[in-house]
């Protein structure tokens, strides 16, 4: 076991597009999405301790069922690691709770990676992905630390060569549970968005002007029908000069695409609780 503390950034993610294809027999939904890590991140620090526990500072923890995903991740890795011992997992929360930014999944992924190092488990990447899939649909994508094209319910991943774009992130004082967002999509018969080939071509080419109008999220309409602030924020971003705007994940956060860093800062200044972010971060793995 490593004796010192190990620090990991748990990066938030955005969904440049999210396409809901169908409801699966297991109750999940078949989706396609371009998932991109951004510069906003929680900080996860693990260190040896007598028992295994998670302590959180900042925004309160959230995950479906009220369980903290970092603790679930720690317990799952302990089961797979013969040399597992006690550990203190400290998380400094910066990612908005239930904001469609994968904060809980990011914490779980960072915890898996940090404890794998702390305990010298030598669990390989494929096995970590299998463990992550059992914890939450977004966890495998967050383990990669890079932009990925996600399929299935989140378990099918393919690398996506996406250069950095500048975004403005608009957050709200409320969260949206993923099960609710998908249930509303079912209830409303919201439908499936377009083939993403043009969007992916613009994203991989680094063409922000072409990418902006192509952003879409099949969950946005049903979620915004229950939370009109989301649709209003997207409209205001466009009116303020954003190249495009879309809800991230199951909400509630909205992202706007900017031309460059200065443009992102100018857009963020017009919204309470907004901030410029870069995705993927220039220092991403």
Secondary structure by P-SEA (a helix, b strand, c coil): cccbbbbbbbbbbbccbbbbcccccccccccccccccccbbbbbbbbbccccccccccccccccccccaaaaaaaaaaaacccccbbbbbbbcccccccccaaaaaaaaaaaaaaaaaacccccaaaaaaaaaaaccaaaaaaacccccccccccbbbbbbccbbbbbbbbccbbbbaaaaaaaaaaacccccccaaaaaaaaaacccccccccccccaaaaaaaacaaaaaaaaaaaaaccccccccccccbbbbbbccaaaaaaaaaacccbbbbbccccccc
